[in-house]
Amino acid sequence: MPRPIHFEIHASDPERLQAFYRTLFGWQFQAWAGPMDYWLITTGLATEPGINGGLARRRGPAPTEGQAVNAFVCTVDVPDVDLTLAALPAAGGTIALPKVAVPGVGWLAYVKDPDGNICGIMQTDSTAR
């Protein structure tokens, strides 16, 4: 069965979004040697579950406030949702959906990066209710 193997973030200001994701999640960025502005994203060790991605210069308007999500929403495994949400404003992001329990799974929140892109953050906790 086909599975996701790569994700991509679109950025009006690639340097600003790289700083956001470095600050919030510790991701690493490396310029791609190809013919367009593109950065490869390393999200963790190859021995750990997860996928890596890329960051591309946006080729159209950024999402507007109140606009429905028109993309896949990727969710990032974090050790503590509350600490990640507390670090969000200093990194330049905002909360799109406050922390909620996913019963028996963990704690989930949606955040927006400085360009309005949404991603989920999830703290695993089988006791969440």
N, C-alpha and C positions, 0 to 999 in steps of 0.2 A: 504494500500500500504506500503511495507517495507521502513523504513527510517533509516539513519545512527544513531547509538546509542553509538558508541565508535570509537575512532581513536587510532592509534599506531604509534609511532616514533621509528625508529631503530637507534641505536647509537653505534659507535665504542668505544667511551669514554663516558659512561653514565653520569658521574659527570660533564664533560665539557658541555654536552648538557642541563643538568638540570640547570646549571648556566646561559646558554644562554637564555632559555625560562623563567626563573625566572626574569632575568634582563629586557628582552624585553617586556614581557606580564604580569609579576607578578604571573605566575602560581605556584602552590604548588605541591610538590612531596612527596610521602610516599612510602617507601619500602613495597612491597607485601610480605606476609608471606608464599608464595608458594614455590615450589621446584626449581625455577629458578630466575635468576636476572631479576627483573621486578619492575617497579615503577608506582604507580597509579598517574595520573595527575588530579588535580582539577583546572578547568579553570575559575570558577566563582561560584556565589551563585546558589543554587538549584532553587531559585525562578526566575532566569533570563533565557532567552532562550539560548540554547547552549548545547554542550555535553562535557563530560569529556573523558579522554583517558588514555593511558599507554605508557611507554617508556621501550623498550626491548634492551638487548645487541645484536648488529648486529651479524649475523651468516654468513656473506659473505662479499665481498668487498663493500666499500662505492661507491656511484656514482662517475663517473669521470667527469671532466670539459668537457662541450660540449655535454654530453650524454643527450638524450631525456628523458623526464619524463616518468617513467614506474611505476606509482602508482596513487592513487587518490591524488589530491591536495586539502587540506583543507584550507579554508579562515577564518581568524580571524578578528572579528569586532574590530576596533581600533577607538579611539576618533579623532585622527589626523594622517593621513598617513605621512605627512611631518615630524612631531616630531618622529614618530616611525622609519622612515628611517634615521633620524639624529642620533638616538640612536643605530642603527644597527652595525656600525663598532666597537664601544666600547664593545658591547656584543659579538663580534666575528663573525658576519654574513656579508653577501654581498648581493647586489641587483642582482636579476636574471632578473627582468623586471621592468624598471622604472615606476613611477606613470603615469597612464593613466585614462582618464575619461571614465566611463561607463555611457553614457547619460541617465539622469533621475534617476540614481541609486546612484552613488557615485564615489569615487576615489579608484583605485585598483593598487597594486604593488605586485610583487612576490619577496620573499627574500629567501636566502639560509642560513641554519644554519651552524655551523662549520663542520658538517659532510657531507654537500652537499644536505641535504634534503630540498625540496622546500615547502614553504607555502605561501598562499596569505594573504595580509592585505587589508582590505576594510574600508573606511570611508564613511558612509552613507551621501549623499548630493544630494537631488533631483534636484538641479540646475546644477549639473556637466554636462559639455558639452565638 
